[in-house]
Amino acid sequence: PRRVLVMGGGDGLALRDVLKYATIESVTLVDIDPDMTALSSHFVPLAELNAGAFDDPRVEVVNQDAMIWLEERDGEAFDVVVIDFPDPSTFSVGKLYTTRFYQLLARSLKPGAFVGVHCTSPLHARESYWSIVSTMEESGYYVRPYHASVPSFGEWGFVVASQRPFDAPRDLAPDVQAKLRYLNSTAMQAMFEIPEDMQRVPAEVNRLDNQVLVRLYEKEWSRWK
């Protein structure tokens, strides 16, 4: 991959990991909040955590609503997209999990490009999680769900997707493994094994004119308040 798009991720942490790899020529980070993307310039602990990622000359920061940006852009397509939006707790964020959004995104993908999406918890908000999967599939993507135990979040869900069929990844290349502190091939394979209490359930597709995901999310997470 040469060109990467990070959507959300204004803390620069996803950006830090993307920039580890020598093949990366450019990264565009789109985050609506300029205060967030500027925070590490004067908050030293965050700058240390993201390893000064925003100072890398390969990085372009765009402070704009991600959906509007996708609608308006007309540029070279991307090899990889990392989507790190907040959970769909409001309609303004929920629109970024709709068929409309994923269809707009498809126009900015190179053939065979991969998209990684931060979702909600498949354990605590099971129907919400699988609604995101169903929505991406409805939008023309092949989707591989996976999960990880995140210390600050608990059991959390993600997906990797492409517009072409693909198998779940099984082995890390040695040069990739050398840059990672936690992940290895065994752990990665386990992430793609979905246990019984997180298995797929029927879930509606989230559309711009009917944001069922926001209502599902509110219903499921309200049990944990």
LUMNUVO-620575 format. One record per residue (C-alpha): x, y, z; residue in three letters. Coordinates in pm, 1 decimal. Example, Ala and Ser with C-alpha at 12.3 -4.5 7.8 and 13.67 -1.06 7.14 Angstrom:
% residues 2
<site u="1230.0" v="-450.0" w="780.0" aa="ALA"/>
<site u="1367.0" v="-106.0" w="714.0" aa="SER"/>
//
This chain:
% residues 225
<site u="0.0" v="0.0" w="0.0" aa="PRO"/>
<site u="116.9" v="349.3" w="-90.6" aa="ARG"/>
<site u="-179.6" v="577.8" w="-26.2" aa="ARG"/>
<site u="-377.7" v="549.4" w="296.7" aa="VAL"/>
<site u="-689.0" v="729.7" w="416.9" aa="LEU"/>
<site u="-762.3" v="759.3" w="789.5" aa="VAL"/>
<site u="-1112.3" v="881.5" w="873.2" aa="MET"/>
<site u="-1164.3" v="1002.7" w="1228.4" aa="GLY"/>
<site u="-863.7" v="910.5" w="1440.3" aa="GLY"/>
<site u="-787.0" v="1270.0" w="1536.8" aa="GLY"/>
<site u="-567.2" v="1151.5" w="1824.5" aa="ASP"/>
<site u="-307.8" v="1034.5" w="1569.2" aa="GLY"/>
<site u="-275.3" v="682.4" w="1711.8" aa="LEU"/>
<site u="-394.6" v="497.9" w="1401.0" aa="ALA"/>
<site u="-180.4" v="740.2" w="1201.9" aa="LEU"/>
<site u="124.7" v="643.5" w="1409.1" aa="ARG"/>
<site u="86.0" v="276.4" w="1320.4" aa="ASP"/>
<site u="22.1" v="340.2" w="951.3" aa="VAL"/>
<site u="339.5" v="547.5" w="924.7" aa="LEU"/>
<site u="556.3" v="258.3" w="1050.6" aa="LYS"/>
<site u="571.6" v="105.4" w="704.8" aa="TYR"/>
<site u="821.9" v="215.1" w="441.5" aa="ALA"/>
<site u="587.1" v="163.6" w="144.3" aa="THR"/>
<site u="355.6" v="440.7" w="265.9" aa="ILE"/>
<site u="396.8" v="749.2" w="49.0" aa="GLU"/>
<site u="103.8" v="958.0" w="174.1" aa="SER"/>
<site u="-166.2" v="951.7" w="438.8" aa="VAL"/>
<site u="-474.3" v="1170.8" w="434.2" aa="THR"/>
<site u="-644.0" v="1208.4" w="772.3" aa="LEU"/>
<site u="-1000.1" v="1342.7" w="769.9" aa="VAL"/>
<site u="-1136.4" v="1451.4" w="1108.2" aa="ASP"/>
<site u="-1407.9" v="1710.3" w="1162.8" aa="ILE"/>
<site u="-1250.1" v="1862.2" w="1476.3" aa="ASP"/>
<site u="-944.8" v="2089.4" w="1426.7" aa="PRO"/>
<site u="-895.6" v="2114.8" w="1802.7" aa="ASP"/>
<site u="-858.3" v="1738.1" w="1819.9" aa="MET"/>
<site u="-603.6" v="1710.5" w="1538.7" aa="THR"/>
<site u="-406.4" v="2003.2" w="1685.5" aa="ALA"/>
<site u="-413.1" v="1874.5" w="2043.9" aa="LEU"/>
<site u="-83.4" v="1687.4" w="2032.1" aa="SER"/>
<site u="95.5" v="2003.2" w="1916.0" aa="SER"/>
<site u="60.0" v="2145.6" w="2268.6" aa="HIS"/>
<site u="-25.8" v="1841.7" w="2481.8" aa="PHE"/>
<site u="299.7" v="1652.9" w="2523.7" aa="VAL"/>
<site u="159.1" v="1319.8" w="2654.8" aa="PRO"/>
<site u="-49.0" v="1275.1" w="2339.4" aa="LEU"/>
<site u="243.0" v="1373.6" w="2116.5" aa="ALA"/>
<site u="448.5" v="1103.8" w="2288.4" aa="GLU"/>
<site u="173.2" v="846.1" w="2239.6" aa="LEU"/>
<site u="130.6" v="917.8" w="1868.4" aa="ASN"/>
<site u="508.4" v="954.0" w="1816.5" aa="ALA"/>
<site u="467.7" v="1296.7" w="1658.0" aa="GLY"/>
<site u="267.7" v="1146.7" w="1371.5" aa="ALA"/>
<site u="118.0" v="1479.9" w="1264.1" aa="PHE"/>
<site u="467.7" v="1618.5" w="1196.7" aa="ASP"/>
<site u="542.2" v="1352.7" w="936.7" aa="ASP"/>
<site u="567.2" v="1518.5" w="589.7" aa="PRO"/>
<site u="367.1" v="1233.2" w="436.2" aa="ARG"/>
<site u="56.1" v="1339.4" w="633.1" aa="VAL"/>
<site u="-217.9" v="1571.1" w="510.4" aa="GLU"/>
<site u="-485.9" v="1670.0" w="763.6" aa="VAL"/>
<site u="-833.6" v="1767.4" w="644.0" aa="VAL"/>
<site u="-1076.4" v="1911.7" w="899.6" aa="ASN"/>
<site u="-1411.2" v="1848.3" w="736.4" aa="GLN"/>
<site u="-1720.7" v="1632.9" w="771.8" aa="ASP"/>
<site u="-1613.0" v="1297.6" w="627.4" aa="ALA"/>
<site u="-1929.0" v="1240.5" w="423.8" aa="MET"/>
<site u="-1918.1" v="1584.0" w="264.2" aa="ILE"/>
<site u="-1549.3" v="1538.9" w="190.0" aa="TRP"/>
<site u="-1617.4" v="1208.3" w="11.0" aa="LEU"/>
<site u="-1899.7" v="1364.8" w="-188.5" aa="GLU"/>
<site u="-1682.6" v="1653.8" w="-305.1" aa="GLU"/>
<site u="-1338.6" v="1498.1" w="-357.1" aa="ARG"/>
<site u="-1199.4" v="1409.8" w="-698.1" aa="ASP"/>
<site u="-852.7" v="1270.6" w="-649.2" aa="GLY"/>
<site u="-637.0" v="960.6" w="-664.6" aa="GLU"/>
<site u="-790.6" v="655.5" w="-499.2" aa="ALA"/>
<site u="-656.8" v="487.2" w="-186.1" aa="PHE"/>
<site u="-502.3" v="145.0" w="-123.0" aa="ASP"/>
<site u="-612.1" v="122.0" w="241.4" aa="VAL"/>
<site u="-874.5" v="302.5" w="449.6" aa="VAL"/>
<site u="-878.4" v="302.0" w="830.1" aa="VAL"/>
<site u="-1211.3" v="422.7" w="973.9" aa="ILE"/>
<site u="-1194.8" v="524.2" w="1338.8" aa="ASP"/>
<site u="-1518.9" v="713.0" w="1400.2" aa="PHE"/>
<site u="-1690.7" v="735.6" w="1738.4" aa="PRO"/>
<site u="-1970.4" v="489.9" w="1807.4" aa="ASP"/>
<site u="-2302.0" v="563.7" w="1628.2" aa="PRO"/>
<site u="-2473.4" v="718.4" w="1930.8" aa="SER"/>
<site u="-2620.6" v="1015.5" w="1737.9" aa="THR"/>
<site u="-2765.3" v="1062.7" w="1391.1" aa="PHE"/>
<site u="-2479.4" v="1296.3" w="1295.5" aa="SER"/>
<site u="-2233.3" v="1012.7" w="1357.5" aa="VAL"/>
<site u="-2472.6" v="737.1" w="1250.3" aa="GLY"/>
<site u="-2474.6" v="872.7" w="894.2" aa="LYS"/>
<site u="-2108.9" v="765.4" w="872.3" aa="LEU"/>
<site u="-2223.9" v="402.8" w="910.5" aa="TYR"/>
<site u="-2489.7" v="409.5" w="636.0" aa="THR"/>
<site u="-2510.3" v="252.2" w="290.5" aa="THR"/>
<site u="-2479.2" v="602.4" w="147.3" aa="ARG"/>
<site u="-2147.6" v="659.0" w="323.0" aa="PHE"/>
<site u="-1998.1" v="323.8" w="222.6" aa="TYR"/>
<site u="-2109.4" v="372.2" w="-138.1" aa="GLN"/>
<site u="-1942.6" v="714.3" w="-145.4" aa="LEU"/>
<site u="-1629.5" v="561.6" w="0.9" aa="LEU"/>
<site u="-1619.8" v="301.0" w="-275.4" aa="ALA"/>
<site u="-1555.5" v="575.9" w="-531.1" aa="ARG"/>
<site u="-1226.3" v="654.9" w="-354.8" aa="SER"/>
<site u="-1095.2" v="296.9" w="-340.3" aa="LEU"/>
<site u="-847.9" v="137.2" w="-575.3" aa="LYS"/>
<site u="-943.0" v="-208.3" w="-708.6" aa="PRO"/>
<site u="-868.3" v="-458.4" w="-435.1" aa="GLY"/>
<site u="-832.1" v="-193.4" w="-164.5" aa="ALA"/>
<site u="-901.4" v="-283.6" w="195.9" aa="PHE"/>
<site u="-1109.3" v="-98.0" w="453.3" aa="VAL"/>
<site u="-1082.9" v="-144.3" w="829.0" aa="GLY"/>
<site u="-1371.8" v="-17.4" w="1041.2" aa="VAL"/>
<site u="-1394.4" v="38.3" w="1414.8" aa="HIS"/>
<site u="-1738.5" v="-87.4" w="1519.2" aa="CYS"/>
<site u="-1906.3" v="-122.0" w="1855.2" aa="THR"/>
<site u="-1891.0" v="-422.0" w="2088.8" aa="SER"/>
<site u="-2027.9" v="-747.2" w="1942.3" aa="PRO"/>
<site u="-2073.6" v="-867.0" w="2299.8" aa="LEU"/>
<site u="-2258.2" v="-575.1" w="2460.9" aa="HIS"/>
<site u="-2427.0" v="-437.2" w="2147.2" aa="ALA"/>
<site u="-2454.6" v="-747.2" w="1934.7" aa="ARG"/>
<site u="-2733.1" v="-637.3" w="1703.0" aa="GLU"/>
<site u="-2568.6" v="-299.3" w="1646.4" aa="SER"/>
<site u="-2242.3" v="-465.1" w="1550.3" aa="TYR"/>
<site u="-2405.0" v="-699.4" w="1299.9" aa="TRP"/>
<site u="-2609.4" v="-410.5" w="1159.8" aa="SER"/>
<site u="-2279.7" v="-249.5" w="1056.8" aa="ILE"/>
<site u="-2171.1" v="-573.9" w="890.6" aa="VAL"/>
<site u="-2505.5" v="-605.1" w="707.9" aa="SER"/>
<site u="-2485.2" v="-243.0" w="596.5" aa="THR"/>
<site u="-2140.6" v="-286.8" w="444.7" aa="MET"/>
<site u="-2249.1" v="-605.3" w="268.5" aa="GLU"/>
<site u="-2556.1" v="-426.8" w="130.2" aa="GLU"/>
<site u="-2318.5" v="-156.5" w="1.4" aa="SER"/>
<site u="-2120.4" v="-405.3" w="-207.6" aa="GLY"/>
<site u="-1839.4" v="-510.4" w="26.6" aa="TYR"/>
<site u="-1713.0" v="-851.7" w="127.7" aa="TYR"/>
<site u="-1671.7" v="-835.5" w="504.6" aa="VAL"/>
<site u="-1465.5" v="-1028.9" w="757.4" aa="ARG"/>
<site u="-1569.3" v="-953.9" w="1118.1" aa="PRO"/>
<site u="-1315.9" v="-971.2" w="1398.3" aa="TYR"/>
<site u="-1288.3" v="-878.1" w="1763.9" aa="HIS"/>
<site u="-1028.6" v="-799.1" w="2027.5" aa="ALA"/>
<site u="-1016.4" v="-746.2" w="2401.2" aa="SER"/>
<site u="-920.3" v="-380.5" w="2448.9" aa="VAL"/>
<site u="-824.9" v="-291.9" w="2809.0" aa="PRO"/>
<site u="-1001.5" v="45.6" w="2807.9" aa="SER"/>
<site u="-1310.7" v="-76.7" w="2619.8" aa="PHE"/>
<site u="-1357.3" v="-447.0" w="2688.9" aa="GLY"/>
<site u="-1454.4" v="-691.5" w="2413.8" aa="GLU"/>
<site u="-1465.9" v="-480.6" w="2099.4" aa="TRP"/>
<site u="-1555.4" v="-533.6" w="1736.5" aa="GLY"/>
<site u="-1403.7" v="-438.8" w="1403.2" aa="PHE"/>
<site u="-1429.6" v="-546.2" w="1041.3" aa="VAL"/>
<site u="-1198.5" v="-562.7" w="745.8" aa="VAL"/>
<site u="-1367.3" v="-531.3" w="407.4" aa="ALA"/>
<site u="-1298.4" v="-515.7" w="36.0" aa="SER"/>
<site u="-1499.1" v="-501.0" w="-283.0" aa="GLN"/>
<site u="-1336.3" v="-825.3" w="-391.6" aa="ARG"/>
<site u="-1367.0" v="-1164.6" w="-217.1" aa="PRO"/>
<site u="-1082.0" v="-1242.9" w="22.8" aa="PHE"/>
<site u="-990.8" v="-1485.5" w="297.5" aa="ASP"/>
<site u="-940.3" v="-1377.5" w="656.4" aa="ALA"/>
<site u="-568.6" v="-1309.8" w="711.4" aa="PRO"/>
<site u="-374.5" v="-1588.1" w="882.9" aa="ARG"/>
<site u="-6.3" v="-1501.4" w="882.0" aa="ASP"/>
<site u="187.4" v="-1181.5" w="939.1" aa="LEU"/>
<site u="482.6" v="-1105.6" w="715.2" aa="ALA"/>
<site u="811.7" v="-1103.8" w="910.7" aa="PRO"/>
<site u="872.3" v="-732.9" w="842.4" aa="ASP"/>
<site u="525.4" v="-653.1" w="978.4" aa="VAL"/>
<site u="568.7" v="-877.2" w="1282.5" aa="GLN"/>
<site u="892.7" v="-698.8" w="1368.1" aa="ALA"/>
<site u="706.6" v="-369.0" w="1412.6" aa="LYS"/>
<site u="438.9" v="-503.1" w="1647.2" aa="LEU"/>
<site u="447.4" v="-545.9" w="2024.6" aa="ARG"/>
<site u="136.3" v="-758.8" w="2075.7" aa="TYR"/>
<site u="-2.1" v="-905.5" w="1757.1" aa="LEU"/>
<site u="131.7" v="-1227.1" w="1607.8" aa="ASN"/>
<site u="-15.9" v="-1474.5" w="1361.9" aa="SER"/>
<site u="-174.2" v="-1692.2" w="1631.6" aa="THR"/>
<site u="-344.3" v="-1395.5" w="1799.8" aa="ALA"/>
<site u="-461.3" v="-1259.4" w="1464.4" aa="MET"/>
<site u="-623.2" v="-1588.3" w="1366.1" aa="GLN"/>
<site u="-805.5" v="-1597.4" w="1699.1" aa="ALA"/>
<site u="-948.7" v="-1249.3" w="1638.2" aa="MET"/>
<site u="-1138.1" v="-1381.0" w="1336.1" aa="PHE"/>
<site u="-1293.8" v="-1666.6" w="1534.9" aa="GLU"/>
<site u="-1631.0" v="-1541.9" w="1658.8" aa="ILE"/>
<site u="-1744.7" v="-1712.1" w="1982.7" aa="PRO"/>
<site u="-2100.0" v="-1827.6" w="2036.5" aa="GLU"/>
<site u="-2212.9" v="-1527.1" w="2241.5" aa="ASP"/>
<site u="-2105.1" v="-1290.2" w="1962.3" aa="MET"/>
<site u="-2222.9" v="-1493.4" w="1662.7" aa="GLN"/>
<site u="-2422.4" v="-1322.2" w="1391.4" aa="ARG"/>
<site u="-2783.1" v="-1225.9" w="1460.1" aa="VAL"/>
<site u="-3038.1" v="-1078.7" w="1216.3" aa="PRO"/>
<site u="-2987.5" v="-702.7" w="1195.3" aa="ALA"/>
<site u="-3134.4" v="-430.7" w="976.5" aa="GLU"/>
<site u="-2934.1" v="-232.3" w="725.6" aa="VAL"/>
<site u="-2855.4" v="125.1" w="831.6" aa="ASN"/>
<site u="-2965.6" v="377.9" w="569.7" aa="ARG"/>
<site u="-2938.6" v="754.4" w="557.4" aa="LEU"/>
<site u="-3317.0" v="793.5" w="551.6" aa="ASP"/>
<site u="-3368.8" v="528.7" w="821.6" aa="ASN"/>
<site u="-3087.7" v="519.8" w="1075.6" aa="GLN"/>
<site u="-3188.9" v="206.4" w="1260.0" aa="VAL"/>
<site u="-2834.9" v="166.0" w="1390.4" aa="LEU"/>
<site u="-2861.0" v="469.3" w="1618.5" aa="VAL"/>
<site u="-3178.5" v="335.0" w="1774.4" aa="ARG"/>
<site u="-3031.5" v="-13.4" w="1814.2" aa="LEU"/>
<site u="-2719.3" v="130.8" w="1972.4" aa="TYR"/>
<site u="-2917.4" v="339.5" w="2220.1" aa="GLU"/>
<site u="-3136.6" v="41.3" w="2313.7" aa="LYS"/>
<site u="-2849.7" v="-201.5" w="2363.6" aa="GLU"/>
<site u="-2608.2" v="26.6" w="2548.9" aa="TRP"/>
<site u="-2880.7" v="166.3" w="2775.6" aa="SER"/>
<site u="-2875.0" v="-169.0" w="2957.4" aa="ARG"/>
<site u="-2522.3" v="-95.2" w="3076.7" aa="TRP"/>
<site u="-2575.2" v="258.0" w="3208.7" aa="LYS"/>
//
